[in-house]
Amino acid sequence: MPHKSVDLSKMKIFLLENGNDKFVGYTSDMVRRRHFIKQKVFNSDDQKLIYKTIREKDLPWKEWVMTIIEEFPCSDINDVIRRKRELILLKCANLNNDETRFNPALYKKEWYKNKISAIKRKEKCNYASEEN
């Protein structure tokens, strides 16, 4: 699949699932992404968990359902990656080799970074109320 620039305004986050096996990903072109995954499963020896599991299950490809979870237009690829990490945890996606799944400390660090100003405000309010 030739590399082309990604249109972030058309970004979608999807769920590929079969029973309890779930994978969360993102794309700007669902048809191409589904085809890409299928090619990786059947025409390569890629050992990523998603491809390996689909191969081992040996189910017909049509039994793997790919649905859009969320339309996510954004201006920065990091925004969609952050949202994908959140949805991996919410959907209990067990086929993602995502660093969030295997490194909760990284997710916690990112959450803290996003909430630091609110946390400091609350600490300041609590400290002020204790002095009175």
Number of C-alpha atoms within 10 A of each C-alpha: 8 3 5 6 5 12 14 17 13 13 21 22 22 21 21 20 18 17 8 10 16 20 22 26 21 21 21 18 13 17 10 12 17 15 12 12 15 15 13 18 21 14 9 10 11 12 12 13 14 20 19 16 14 20 17 9 9 8 11 9 13 8 10 16 13 20 14 15 16 15 15 19 17 15 12 10 13 10 13 21 15 14 14 22 19 16 20 21 14 9 13 16 21 18 22 20 13 16 12 18 19 11 10 12 12 13 17 12 11 13 12 13 10 11 11 12 11 11 12 11 11 12 12 12 11 11 11 10 9 8 6 5
